[in-house]
Amino acid sequence: MNRANESSSKEFILLGFSDKPWLQTPLLVLLLASYATTIFGNVSIMMVCILDPKLHTPMYFFLTNLSILDLCYTTSTVPHMLKNICQNKKTISYGGCVAQLIIFLALGATECLLLAVMSFDRYVAICRPLRYVVIMNPWFCLKMTAFSWLTGFSNSVLQSSLTLNMPRCGHQEVDHFFCEVPALLKLSCADTKPIVSELFFFSVLILLIPVTLILISYGSHCLSTPNARVFIY
């Protein structure tokens, strides 16, 4: 644990494609183009959904949240990647690595939960069209969205704590472009199997259970409602 604390004050070295310098320029161009497209696309979606009163519906409310999430998702990693590609020494501070890890994990989990919420919205629109406005009211949509964000960040803090508490014995070279759980676990000098099992359990809980419940409820209710009217967005 002391060794882990000693190494926590140092910088991490992000290897990425450092052994293939000829890939740096094409990767820089590709990342810049992709990042600019991502920003333009998501900001456009957000502005249209906010400014057009006809789009003030649950589906577009969730879509706006997905756009915000995607914008934050890429911004948490890509700018630093672009900076490192332009520099000879590719490093990230311990605090920056922690922030990057927490945000990246949180947004990934939140995205899965938001997609599950959107699946529920689709189920209600198809199988309960007459009660859609009552069920998917603004307050309910806000609570479901807040639940997704809070659960995503709670899961991220838990997984990040488990990962960062592993002793690294002075290892600083991360074989990746950014701080991610698998890459950081490779730095550990202890047995990572128990931690990997715990992380896998929480990942399954976050990723599969909401989707499974939505699919089961969707299938069972649609089978019991053969004359349900289909709403096409």
Disulfide bonds with the S-S distance in Angstrom:
Cys97-Cys179 1.98
Cys127-Cys222 2.20
Cys169-Cys189 1.73
